[in-house]
């Protein structure tokens, strides 16, 4: 059976070979870069996340008779997965601009439009991975951790490589191969940090009615989801292009091989 080829021109075999040649991933380095990226894009990140989750959380907290609780739950789940997918996809696009040009001024509006154009596979990846990880964790814990690791960079793959849901999940697994332990450590670190923040805001919102619950849940998601998205972006670039910095310093711009060739003076005849 031949290796599948992705829309960016790479194949599973190529990704596996690249993973074997690339330096081993270090979880501490990824965490440090994610924190730096979170600070650099903080304003844009929280605006995008706040707008999306402000709307998503309205549905989950809408007052309704007990007979409709199941209906609201079934409605809120896809909206929640969709919200995560939309925010993470948008922030992945913001990071892409800085990956190529250190002076790039990313537009949140353009990035959001780009994510909306890829919303179907983004929601597909978010839903399948979210439900799969939840089910695996509830059953035996270990399967959930395995899926969490394998599908860690599926959303960046959808946005940056134009893959379908199925292709993105397979591509993510290929990229992670060889660095599973480090990727798992990063995901657990992100999960622990965001979990603590969510619990804190949840406690603060109790006893303040629906408005307090909406505000606390929205603020928690606004602060935590961007950090998770930036950590995943760092993981993707460190796995797919370890020879390049994740984000360029201000005043620098990445030049491709073709640009460098074109900038060389023509040889004297």
N, C-alpha and C positions, 0 to 999 in steps of 0.2 A: 504493500500500500504506500503510495507516494505521500510526501509531506504536504500539508495544506499551505496555501500561499495567502497572505493577508493583503489588504488593500494598500498598505504602505510598501509592498514589494518584498516583505520578509516572509519567511516560512517558519513553521514550528521547529524544524531542524536547525535553521539559522539562529533562532532565538535560543535554542538549547546550546548550540556551539558558542554563542556570544556569552551566555551565562557561565559556561565552563571557563572561558578565557578571562572574564572580567574579575576584578579584585573582589574579595568577599565583602559583603555588605556589613556595616557596623551600625547597630541599632542606635547607639549614642550619637553618631554623626547625623543620622536621619532626624532624630529628635531635635538636635541643635539647629539644623537647617530649617525644620518645620517651624520652630519658634521664631527664627529670624524672619521667615516668610510671613508668618502670622502678624508680626509687628509691622512689616513693610506694607502689607495690604490690608491692615486692620480696618480702616475707614470704609473702603469699598466692600470688604467682606461682610461686615456687620450690617451694612445697609441692605445688601442683597438678601442675606439670611433673615433679617428682621422683617422685610416686606413679605417674603414667601411664607415664613412660619407664622407670621401674624395672621395671615389668611387661613393657612392650614389648621391652626389651632382653634379657630372659630368654630369649625365643624365638630371637632372632638368635644368641645365644651358647650355645644348647643343644648339648652334644656329640652327634654322630651319625655313622654311617658315611658314607664319601665318596659312596656310592650315593644317599644322601638329601640331599646338598648342594643340589641343584636344588629339591627339594621344600621344604626349609627356606627357601631364598631366595624362592620363590614365596609362601610363607606369611608371611615377615617383611615383604615389601614392602607388602601391604595393611595389616598391623598398624602399620607405621611411618607410612604415610600417615594411617591412622586416629588414631594417637597425636598427630600434629601437628595434625590437624583438631580433635580433642577439646580439646587444650590451648589452641589459638588461639581456638576458639569460646568456651571458658570465660572466658578473659582478656578477650575482647571484651565479654562481658557484665559483667565487673567494671568495666571502663572506662565502660560505659553508665551505671551508677549515679552515678559521679562527674561524668559529663557533664551530668547533670540536677540533682544536689544535691551541693554541696561537702562536706557533713557526712555523706554517705552512708557507711555501714559495710558494704561489700560482703561478702556471704556466699559463700565459695568453694563450699560444698555446694550452695546454691541455683543458683549459676551453672553448676556441673557438671551438675546435673539438667537445666537448661535446654538445655545443649549436647547431652546425651544424647537429649533429645526431638527435636533437629534433626540427629542423627548421620548419617542417611542422606544428605541433601544435602551435609553438611559433608565426609563421606568422598568423595562424588562429586566435589566441587570440588577437594579436596586431591589425589585420584588423577589426575583428568584434567589438572589444571594441572601437577602434579609430573612425570607421564610426558611431557606435551607439551613442557614446558620442557627436560627432560633430552634428549628426542629432537631438538628443535630446536637445542640447544646442541651436541650431538654431531655433527649433520649439517653445519651451516653457521655456528653460533654466533649469527649475527644473528637468525634466527627464534626462537631460544630467548630472546633478550633482548626481542624484541617481545612474546612471550607473557607473559614475566615482568612486563612493564609493563602490558599490557592486563588481566591477571587479578590484579593486585596486591591489590585490595580485595574479591575475591569472597567470602572467608570472612566478613568483617563484614556484607556484603550478605545472606548466608544467615541470619545470626543476628539482625540488626537489622531487616531488611525482610521476613523470612519467605519468601524466594524459593527456587525449586527450583534444582537444579544448573545447568541450562541458562539459566534466567533470571538467576542470579547472575553467570555468566560474561559474559553480554551487558550486564548492568547495570554491572558493573565496567568494562568497556570504555567505556561511555558516560560514566561518571564521570571516568575518566582522560583522556578526549579533551581536548586543549588544554593539558595539563600533563604530557605523556608524558616529556619530558626530565627534569623534576624528579623525577617518580615513579621513573624508571629510576635516577637518581642515588641516591635514597634506598635503593632495593632493592639496588643494588650496594654501597653503604656498609654496609648491614646484612649482606649476604652476606660481605663482606670481614672484618668484625669477628667475626662468628660462625664463619667459616671458620678464622681464626687461633686462636680459643679451642678449636675442635674438634681442630685439629692438635696443639695443645699438650697437651691431655688425652689424645689418642691416643698421643702419644709417651711420656707419663708412665705409661700403662697397659701398655705393651709389656714383656714379660719378667716379668709378675706373674700369669700364668695367666689362666684364665677369670674369676676373681673380680676381678682387676685390670682386665681389659678391660670387664667389666660395670660396675664402679664408675666408671671413667673416662668411658665413653660416656654413662652416666646423668648424671653430674655435668655433662658438657659440654652435653647437651641441656637439663638443668635450668636452666642459666645462660643459654643462648643463645636457646632457643625463646621464652621470655617477652619478651625484648627485641624479637625479630622481630614477635611478636604485637602488642606495644604500638606499634611503629612503623607497622604496618598500620592499627591503630585510629586513630592520629593522621592518617594519610593519608585514611582514610575520612571523618572528620569535617571535615577541612580542604577536602576536595573536595565533600562533600555539603552542608555548612552552614558556609561560610567566615565568616559573620557572627557565629557563636557561638564562645566559647572551647571548646577540646577538653575540658578539665577545669576545673570551677569551683573557685575558691578556697574555703577553709574559711569557713563562715559565710555563704555565698551559695547561692542556689537559683534555678534557671531558672524564670521564669514565662511561660507561654504567653500568646498574645493573648487567649484565652478567659478565663484566670485574671485577667488585668489588667482586662478588661471587667467581670468579676463583682465585682472589688474596688472599682470606682468607686462613689461615693455616688449614689443615685438622684436624678434631677433633680427639683427642687421643682415640684409641680403648680400 
